[in-house]
Amino acid sequence: SITKERTEVILQGTASLDPNDPTAVWEEFEFKCKPGDLRRRPCFISPYHYRLDWLMWFAAFQTYEQNEWIIHLAGKLLAQEEETLSLLATNPFAGRDPP
């Protein structure tokens, strides 16, 4: 069965020196086929799935302690690791200092 509501894990970063500052701008890392921007046309790749996007869907059903790979993914995004960034649709920090 499929759930009627879909919880999503969203990964964001900020260039602000103080992430707790209410004026800090948080920018989202977009995935290739994971739901995100409502203006973007849905991805259609049947019968296959982008593995990372698929795992993000299941991670939303649990905590990050049950999905330690998310912590490692976030670390690789902070380090601007090219291999990891190639798995994403957009990198909001491309050409800039990492978040």
CORBEL-V585010 format. One record per pair of residues at least 4 apart in sequence whose C-alpha atoms are under 8 Angstrom apart, sorted by the first residue. I is the first residue (numbers start at 0). J is the second residue. Records with the same first field share a line. If there is no record, write none. Layout:
BEGIN
I: J ; J
END
This chain:
BEGIN
6: 56 ; 59 ; 60
7: 55 ; 56 ; 59
8: 55 ; 56 ; 58 ; 59
9: 27 ; 28
10: 27 ; 28 ; 73
11: 25 ; 26 ; 27 ; 28
12: 25 ; 26 ; 27 ; 28 ; 98
13: 18 ; 23 ; 24 ; 25 ; 26 ; 98
14: 23 ; 24 ; 25 ; 96 ; 97 ; 98
15: 20 ; 23 ; 24 ; 98
17: 23
18: 23
19: 23
26: 91
27: 91
28: 87 ; 88 ; 89 ; 90 ; 91
29: 33 ; 35 ; 87 ; 88 ; 89 ; 90
30: 34 ; 35 ; 52 ; 86 ; 87 ; 88 ; 89
31: 42 ; 49 ; 52 ; 86 ; 87 ; 88
32: 41 ; 42 ; 43 ; 49 ; 52
33: 52 ; 53 ; 55 ; 56
34: 41
35: 39
44: 48
48: 52 ; 53
49: 53
50: 54
51: 55 ; 86
52: 56
53: 57
54: 58
55: 59
56: 60
57: 61
58: 62 ; 63 ; 66
61: 65 ; 66
62: 66
63: 67 ; 69 ; 70
66: 70
67: 71
68: 72
69: 73
70: 74
71: 75
72: 76 ; 83
73: 77
74: 78
75: 79 ; 80 ; 83
76: 80 ; 83 ; 84
77: 97 ; 98
78: 97
79: 83 ; 84 ; 97
80: 84
81: 85
82: 86
83: 87
84: 89 ; 90
92: 96 ; 97 ; 98
END
